[in-house]
């Protein structure tokens, strides 16, 4: 429950614990785990605010940008809704959701990156506007620009690859498993040549928070 009151903690959810005092908890800080949920966030649709699914990455990002208490306080006129709606439709189709609770100090940019990754997208700022880019197939022809040696300055193009010996042979992915009471789990994904690799094995780590 969120209570907006001058004598409480406005905009914050509070957890109270009532326990019998004994030697085991005297003068010590106990670890407390709990599940928190949020069903909806408020999104301006042009005429009024509407409740949107808080587990969808685009609406979670929208709320983080727009909310004036814990977010970026970005005016809704600077967050054009069309692209966010397209992203929400894509996430719904692919069943992409974000379930994350921020309990450490961070900034808006880092929090947006954590949430948007779960929806295969990213939030970008274009001037004073905020929009989103999504890694998905295009269902209709859209305008594209092709750059090649025929339409760029001569000798201005260059590229570089990561040396083969520096490439990862395995990726260790850390995530929190809902079926195991949200305990952290590690899954290792290896390359096709992992078993028969004659050089030193290189491993990379990836953490998926949401």
Secondary structure as GFF3:
##gff-version 3
##sequence-region A 1 210
A	DSSP	beta_strand	40	44	.	.	.	ID=ss1
A	DSSP	beta_strand	49	53	.	.	.	ID=ss2
A	DSSP	alpha_helix	57	66	.	.	.	ID=ss3
A	DSSP	three_ten_helix	76	78	.	.	.	ID=ss4
A	DSSP	alpha_helix	81	94	.	.	.	ID=ss5
A	DSSP	alpha_helix	108	118	.	.	.	ID=ss6
A	DSSP	beta_strand	121	126	.	.	.	ID=ss7
A	DSSP	beta_strand	129	134	.	.	.	ID=ss8
A	DSSP	three_ten_helix	164	166	.	.	.	ID=ss9
A	DSSP	beta_strand	170	177	.	.	.	ID=ss10
A	DSSP	three_ten_helix	178	180	.	.	.	ID=ss11
A	DSSP	beta_strand	183	190	.	.	.	ID=ss12
A	DSSP	beta_strand	203	207	.	.	.	ID=ss13
###
